[in-house]
Amino acid sequence: MSTVDGTLQDTFDKNALQRIKQAIGTDEESNILDILEKASMDTVQNASADVLAEILTSLPSSLKNGRRDTIGFIRRNFKSWSTGFDLLEALSEVCTEAGSVFNKRYRPIAVENDDYVFEAVVRLHARACQISKECIHLLIGGYADGAHARWRALHEVAATACFVQKHGTTVAKQYLQHVIIEAHKARLQINEFSDRTNMYPFTEEEIKESKLQYDAIVDLYGQEFKSPYGWAANTLNYSKPNFSDIERDVKLDHIRPYYKWASQNVHAGSKGLGGRLGGHFRENEVLLVGASDSGLTDPADAVGLSLLLATVTLLSIKPDMDDLVAIKVASEIQSRVGPEFIRIDPYNEKDSEDRAPHVHT
């Protein structure tokens, strides 16, 4: 593209210099800045149109080639890590099926008894299963850092499920009802920026009704309920609890270093600019813009652990023999995921000096 190698800029500079020379000593000299501004706008407009036309013309061919390369990379990546992927996918299927069976069996009883714990935890488990599948998809695609970022959400879901299951009906009900707080805040935010986002604002009547529900739930549970984790405030006896308080309560605070590590793949802090999992063990730093077959072990192991935790938490609500068998089977599979990824990891410490990951861009 001409704008990349400077050709277009060089051409514009020569034309601009020529126009300046022509204008000097004439009536146009006082308008030279306006002339140059118009010339630059015309140059950008014409060049952009040409580049866009070229891109659109070659689009089918270039996309076809790119997709072919991506499919080829995925095949090679899956072959390299296949035994690990097999175990992780098996764990995902076992946990998903166990949750589905539990939901079907126990839901009629839960509905009849207004079982808020069941409703909260079964929904959290379903979300955990979906996130685990997203993580697996990213790992197979060669996006270890993306899978690591999604594991962060999986950990939050699993820890929240543990907290709700541990503390019972009161906190489960507050957790589910906290949607009233979040929904009202979201509506106000949407209305605040509706002109700039082209979103349809909520009507005055809708906001009024939302505010009535908001005020009622705050009156019921207290001012602390307004905070993001306000549904846990009364249980923890903190005015403004956060997720680390949830972790600590359910004895998952030892995961905090891993959680902070994964947060680097979520937020835009400078710490996340280097040390990418996908560029692990490269002698020279590489700025990843695509997939890599490096760094899959840690997120894969973390996904297995958190998914198992969410599953055990759900099935422990009211387990029968089938649930106990499912827990045992899932635990056995999970225990093999990490060691298998370590065993087949081509970039582990024992030969890191001789290997560099294949990067697909």
Secondary structure, DSSP 8 states (H G I E B T S, - for coil): -HHHHTHHHHHHHHHHHHHHHHHTTSGGGGGHHHHHHHHHHHHHHHHHHHHHHHHHHHHHHHHHHHHHHHHHHHHHHHHHHHHHHHHHHHHHHHHHHHHHHHHHHHHHHHHHTT-HHHHHHHHHHHHHHHHHHHHHHHHHTT-HHHHHHHHHHHHHHHHHHHHHHHH-HHHHHHHHHTHHHHHHHHHHHHHHTHHHHT-----HHHHHHHHHHHHHHHHHH-GGGGSTTGGGHHHHT-SS--HHHHHHHTT-GGGHHHHHHHHTTTS--GGGGS--GGGTT-SS-----SEESSS-HHHHHHHHHHHHHHHHHHHTSS--HHHHHHHHHHHHHHHHHHHHHHHH-TTSGGGGGG----EE-
